[in-house]
Each structure stands twice: as structure tokens, then as C-alpha cells.
Amino acid sequence: MLTFGGRSGYLSGVLAEPGLSGIDVTAELAALIEAATDRLRAESWWWPYLPVDSAVQVAKTARHTGASGQAHLVAADYVIDVCGSTMDDHIAALATRGRRQNFRYEARAFDASSLVIRQVDIEESATELAALIVNVATKYGNKRTVPGMTQYLRSHAQYLGQHAVCFACFDNDTVIACAIALRWGDTLYSRAVGFDYPRLHGVGEYAQLSVHQNLRHCYEHGIRTLHLGLTAGQAKCSRGAYARPLWAITSRSVPARSLADSIAAITADMSTSEATTFTERVRRDHERITAELRP
């Protein structure tokens, strides 16, 4: 089965030229899919990690090519819609009093420490940052090397430098943690974090770098959405994120777990209200997508 988009990241939305009509997008995308499957002699294809609007577009395209497509819920990512104009507005919008208190407590605890967060240049700090990111990868069983990650960060700076944002957490003059994000349009995408675990002070460095500092940056620069990736859903939801379904479209029916089982796996650590909201969102999305797959 041929893979479109990609499966090593966590988003593979359709990229179309601004101003191109929906009919033209469908026709052009169908021509590309048919050309790729013909050249590679693929009997079928799938396109994973699609937000709902892209999933609808790929579903339309699958129908246009004559494929008997199918939609699958494959994951959820976590997103914060930036509200108001200050961090106080974000805190006020948190769902419960406990969450609002915890968010303020995290900010006070970090401010009372001797640690400082500053924005740094990725290329200038590549080796230092790479070692911290590799620490996190190693902790979670992913094989990375400092030289390889250093080269990756330098390429990151070279090709995406104007969109890249990097925050480093300093203990005096030593960087003990970092977070890298990318700005595209009105969204800030959290991309990686790194830590020197033995040197952490235990004052919520992860929360500060991945949520608090990124949110401050959003408010300071008029960014309206903070994208936090796939993992640690409950920690992100408790700080104001919501779960967004990600879909895969296949060109034919394939064995897969049921929609209900997929929902249950994703919502296992969510609160009841968040699980209910996510389930309702999945049902709505699924109806939209499957409507486009019908002949």
C-alpha cells in the first residue's frame, strides 16, 4: 500500500496553492495520486494523519478517482485556541477552578526559582540543544545521536530559520532545558523539547517551556493557535488544550479496529467531559468524511 503524506511525523495535511478552487484541488490531487500509483504499480494507497478538512478533501479525491475509500481514526493531537489578549485571559478560560489555580501555581513556582528562559538562536546553540533533545529521545526509547541531532538542528535553522522559535532555560550560564517550535501562518507548532534531567530544579520546567512560554510568545506576536503535538494528552488538556481527531483515508476497505475502539483508546486518560466532547467531534467529523466517500 502506497503512503501519501507521511507517517514519521504527526500531520500530513493537503497543501494547495492559495486561491485554487476546490474543484481544481480535487482534480489536480486526483491526477497526482493516479500518476503515483501507476508509476509505482501500487494496488492501493493510504494517507494518514489528516485533520478533518484535509481528510474531507482526500475523501473527495478518492471518490473522484473511483476508489472505494474508507476513513479511519488514527490519532489525536492537542491544540490550544489562543483567546483574548493576555495570559490572564487564557487562565480565565480554563475549564475548572483547580486548573486555573494549578496554572497560576506553576507560574509562581518557576518565577520564584533562579531559572530564566530566553529565546536563543538555534544554529549558534545547535550542539548544546541537540544533547538535551537526545536525552529526551533516549528516555523514551528512541535512538538518536548528538552529532545527528546537531546536523538536523543546523538544517532546521538553514531552511526554516525565519519560522523557527527556540527557548532555552538557563541555570546561571548553563542551558538545562529547551523547546523548539515553528510558526506557520497564525499557528505556532511545538516541535521538540530537551532536558538535562539531573540539573532540573523540579519547578515545572516542562510545563513552562512547552505551554507557558509558547503561549506568551503567541500573545506577544498575535498568534492565534498553539499546536502541542500528539503525546501527554491529559497534561496538555489540563493546561487548556483540546484533543483534535486525526484521520487516515484508504483507497479500499482494510481491516481496522472499530471507530468506537479507536475512540476508547484515545480517550482512556481524558476526563469524562473531555472524552464526551472528543467523541462528539469524532462522530461529526466521521459523518462529514464518509459523506464524501459515498458514490
C-alpha angles and dihedrals in degrees: 000000000000116000120220122192102009144278103212094074130043105246129049104168123168113268113209133171110264112256095025110133121244091246091053092047090053093047095046093045091048090052091051093048093048092047092050095047091047095048094047093038090232116172092204143358143208134201114203136191098035124160111225099266091052091044089055090050093049090046090054089049093049090053090047090057092049094249120151091230130194133200123223130186103228107166147333129240127201125243137180118207103213107230131194121350107285142042088255088064090053092049092048090054095055111118101240140029089241092056092048091050092047093050092052091045091053091052093048094046092053094044089053092055126083092245123112130195119213135170112249139186111261096212095049092049099034099121093044093048093044093060091054094048091048089054090060093045091051092049090058096044100260118136112231133149129215093234091049093047091046090056090046091053092048090052088046090055093045098050104024101026096120089055099039125103120188127184123191126195112219129205097195101307097339123096108225100168140013144183129202125201137170127222117215119168109319094337132090111207116205105221111172144350131202135192142187091216100196091053098050115117096214094242098127098277091164094053092045095052101036100040117005098045094040090051091050088052090051092052093045093051103035095251112159104195133045114198114202104182132233111304138070091032099171093050090052095044090052088058096050108282127127129209117253120198118240119203142200123211118205125194092228138019113282132179111270140149116273123271089248092054091048090051091048093052092052097043097045094109098032125106116256094256093048092047090050093049092047092048091051090049091050092050092050093047092047092053091050093049099043091048087063093048095057116100 
